[in-house]
Amino acid sequence: MVFFSVHLLLILFQAIWTTIEGYWIFHFDKTPAVPSLNILRQNRFNEPYYIFSGTNTGYGFYGIKTSTAKYLRVTYLDSLDHVLQRDRYFNLSTSNGISRLESSASYLSNYIADTDKLMKRDTLFPKKYEDIVSFRREYITKVFDWLGRARASSIPGCVSYRTELLTIVPPDTSTQTLKSKPQLYVIQESLFPTR
């Protein structure tokens, strides 16, 4: 019973803390610092428990301007950087293929965010993660290159292609009107020459 109560308190703490932290980061552009709560926050010491128990997912506890859908898009360009074609579904026509593509976009988004966190993780030993971050960034670049390369050579006049990872962010609920539309943000993009 004690373990169950402590586990529920951790879930409640994580829910409240991620909501406050998200609000604080969005509105004040900095992370709130409460040293006495750092023991309970997800960190490298208690992260295995948070991952094993599923407490780290945080579904339903995010606040204002939380991105919803993430997707990949390739834009094929000519020598004057005019758009020849845009491809969001990579010639996939089945619902299974499209859902797998959407899940890979979400995976890439999380991978990029984790890489950014890894860079900021240990300020005492920044060299410790340098090779890992370099490998992860190279992996992301290669995935972006691979996604557009297959079709680029078959499009007449295509000299380059831009691969983008995009997310749709709903408008702020406090300023939302009937005509408010979701906004499109680029998480990461890369430009490659056609080979």
ABEGO torsion letter per residue (X at the ends): XAAAAAAAAAAAAAAAAAAAAAAAAAAAGBBBBBAAAAAABBBAAAAAAAAAAGAAAGBGABBBGBBBBBBBBBBBBBAAGBBABBBAAGGBABAAAAAAAAAAAAAAAAAAAAAAAAAAABAABAAAAAAAAAAAAAAAAAAAAAAAAAAAAABBGBABBBBBBBBBBBBBAAABBAABBBBBBBABBBBBBBX
